[in-house]
Amino acid sequence: MNISIEYNIIIAYLIGLFLLYFLGWLLVVPRKILIRIILNGIIGGIVLFFINIVGKPFDISIAVNPVTALVAGFLGIPGIILLIILKYIV
Protein backbone atom coordinates (compact mmCIF):
# COMPACT_ATOMS: atom_id res chain seq x y z
CA MET A 1 0.00 0.00 0.00
CA ASN A 2 1.80 3.09 -1.28
CA ILE A 3 0.27 6.32 -0.05
CA SER A 4 1.95 9.42 -1.40
CA ILE A 5 0.93 13.04 -1.54
CA GLU A 6 2.20 15.16 -4.34
CA TYR A 7 4.01 18.37 -3.46
CA ASN A 8 1.67 20.37 -5.70
CA ILE A 9 -1.26 19.46 -3.48
CA ILE A 10 0.62 20.46 -0.33
CA ILE A 11 1.60 23.78 -1.88
CA ALA A 12 -1.99 24.40 -3.01
CA TYR A 13 -3.25 23.76 0.55
CA LEU A 14 -0.63 26.10 2.01
CA ILE A 15 -1.55 28.86 -0.44
CA GLY A 16 -5.23 28.34 0.37
CA LEU A 17 -4.53 28.60 4.12
CA PHE A 18 -2.51 31.76 3.55
CA LEU A 19 -5.34 33.31 1.53
CA LEU A 20 -7.86 32.43 4.28
CA TYR A 21 -5.57 34.02 6.87
CA PHE A 22 -5.18 37.14 4.72
CA LEU A 23 -8.94 37.49 4.17
CA GLY A 24 -9.54 37.06 7.90
CA TRP A 25 -6.93 39.71 8.61
CA LEU A 26 -8.68 42.09 6.20
CA LEU A 27 -11.91 41.66 8.12
CA VAL A 28 -10.22 42.40 11.46
CA VAL A 29 -8.12 45.39 10.45
CA PRO A 30 -9.97 48.71 10.68
CA ARG A 31 -10.92 50.31 7.39
CA LYS A 32 -8.91 53.46 8.13
CA ILE A 33 -5.68 51.50 8.09
CA LEU A 34 -6.62 49.78 4.82
CA ILE A 35 -7.52 53.09 3.21
CA ARG A 36 -4.21 54.57 4.39
CA ILE A 37 -2.27 51.61 2.95
CA ILE A 38 -4.05 51.98 -0.39
CA LEU A 39 -3.52 55.75 -0.50
CA ASN A 40 0.16 55.39 0.39
CA GLY A 41 0.55 52.85 -2.41
CA ILE A 42 -1.10 55.19 -4.92
CA ILE A 43 1.04 58.13 -3.79
CA GLY A 44 4.15 55.94 -3.98
CA GLY A 45 3.26 54.89 -7.53
CA ILE A 46 2.79 58.51 -8.58
CA VAL A 47 6.12 59.50 -7.03
CA LEU A 48 7.86 56.60 -8.78
CA PHE A 49 6.27 57.64 -12.07
CA PHE A 50 7.69 61.17 -11.69
CA ILE A 51 11.08 59.79 -10.62
CA ASN A 52 11.14 57.75 -13.83
CA ILE A 53 10.29 60.83 -15.93
CA VAL A 54 12.85 63.09 -14.24
CA GLY A 55 15.52 60.38 -13.97
CA LYS A 56 15.40 59.33 -17.61
CA PRO A 57 18.24 61.68 -18.67
CA PHE A 58 20.34 60.39 -15.75
CA ASP A 59 19.55 56.72 -16.52
CA ILE A 60 17.62 56.29 -13.25
CA SER A 61 14.44 54.29 -13.41
CA ILE A 62 12.49 52.13 -10.99
CA ALA A 63 9.81 49.67 -12.02
CA VAL A 64 6.36 50.71 -10.84
CA ASN A 65 4.64 47.70 -9.29
CA PRO A 66 2.62 47.22 -6.08
CA VAL A 67 5.66 46.34 -3.95
CA THR A 68 7.78 49.31 -5.00
CA ALA A 69 4.77 51.63 -4.77
CA LEU A 70 4.07 50.53 -1.19
CA VAL A 71 7.75 50.85 -0.20
CA ALA A 72 7.85 54.36 -1.65
CA GLY A 73 4.49 55.21 -0.08
CA PHE A 74 5.36 53.98 3.41
CA LEU A 75 8.99 55.07 3.64
CA GLY A 76 8.82 58.21 1.49
CA ILE A 77 12.11 59.61 0.18
CA PRO A 78 14.28 57.12 2.13
CA GLY A 79 12.23 54.33 0.54
CA ILE A 80 12.86 55.69 -2.95
CA ILE A 81 16.58 55.97 -2.21
CA LEU A 82 16.49 52.39 -0.90
CA LEU A 83 14.82 51.18 -4.10
CA ILE A 84 17.40 52.94 -6.26
CA ILE A 85 20.27 51.46 -4.24
CA LEU A 86 18.72 47.99 -4.34
CA LYS A 87 18.25 48.21 -8.10
CA TYR A 88 21.90 48.94 -8.72
CA ILE A 89 23.22 46.49 -6.11
CA VAL A 90 21.11 43.53 -7.16
C-alpha positions as CSV (number, residue, x, y, z in Angstrom):
1,M,0.0,0.0,0.0
2,N,1.8,3.1,-1.3
3,I,0.3,6.3,-0.1
4,S,1.9,9.4,-1.4
5,I,0.9,13.0,-1.5
6,E,2.2,15.2,-4.3
7,Y,4.0,18.4,-3.5
8,N,1.7,20.4,-5.7
9,I,-1.3,19.5,-3.5
10,I,0.6,20.5,-0.3
11,I,1.6,23.8,-1.9
12,A,-2.0,24.4,-3.0
13,Y,-3.3,23.8,0.5
14,L,-0.6,26.1,2.0
15,I,-1.6,28.9,-0.4
16,G,-5.2,28.3,0.4
17,L,-4.5,28.6,4.1
18,F,-2.5,31.8,3.6
19,L,-5.3,33.3,1.5
20,L,-7.9,32.4,4.3
21,Y,-5.6,34.0,6.9
22,F,-5.2,37.1,4.7
23,L,-8.9,37.5,4.2
24,G,-9.5,37.1,7.9
25,W,-6.9,39.7,8.6
26,L,-8.7,42.1,6.2
27,L,-11.9,41.7,8.1
28,V,-10.2,42.4,11.5
29,V,-8.1,45.4,10.4
30,P,-10.0,48.7,10.7
31,R,-10.9,50.3,7.4
32,K,-8.9,53.5,8.1
33,I,-5.7,51.5,8.1
34,L,-6.6,49.8,4.8
35,I,-7.5,53.1,3.2
36,R,-4.2,54.6,4.4
37,I,-2.3,51.6,3.0
38,I,-4.0,52.0,-0.4
39,L,-3.5,55.8,-0.5
40,N,0.2,55.4,0.4
41,G,0.5,52.9,-2.4
42,I,-1.1,55.2,-4.9
43,I,1.0,58.1,-3.8
44,G,4.2,55.9,-4.0
45,G,3.3,54.9,-7.5
46,I,2.8,58.5,-8.6
47,V,6.1,59.5,-7.0
48,L,7.9,56.6,-8.8
49,F,6.3,57.6,-12.1
50,F,7.7,61.2,-11.7
51,I,11.1,59.8,-10.6
52,N,11.1,57.7,-13.8
53,I,10.3,60.8,-15.9
54,V,12.8,63.1,-14.2
55,G,15.5,60.4,-14.0
56,K,15.4,59.3,-17.6
57,P,18.2,61.7,-18.7
58,F,20.3,60.4,-15.7
59,D,19.6,56.7,-16.5
60,I,17.6,56.3,-13.3
61,S,14.4,54.3,-13.4
62,I,12.5,52.1,-11.0
63,A,9.8,49.7,-12.0
64,V,6.4,50.7,-10.8
65,N,4.6,47.7,-9.3
66,P,2.6,47.2,-6.1
67,V,5.7,46.3,-3.9
68,T,7.8,49.3,-5.0
69,A,4.8,51.6,-4.8
70,L,4.1,50.5,-1.2
71,V,7.7,50.9,-0.2
72,A,7.9,54.4,-1.7
73,G,4.5,55.2,-0.1
74,F,5.4,54.0,3.4
75,L,9.0,55.1,3.6
76,G,8.8,58.2,1.5
77,I,12.1,59.6,0.2
78,P,14.3,57.1,2.1
79,G,12.2,54.3,0.5
80,I,12.9,55.7,-3.0
81,I,16.6,56.0,-2.2
82,L,16.5,52.4,-0.9
83,L,14.8,51.2,-4.1
84,I,17.4,52.9,-6.3
85,I,20.3,51.5,-4.2
86,L,18.7,48.0,-4.3
87,K,18.3,48.2,-8.1
88,Y,21.9,48.9,-8.7
89,I,23.2,46.5,-6.1
90,V,21.1,43.5,-7.2
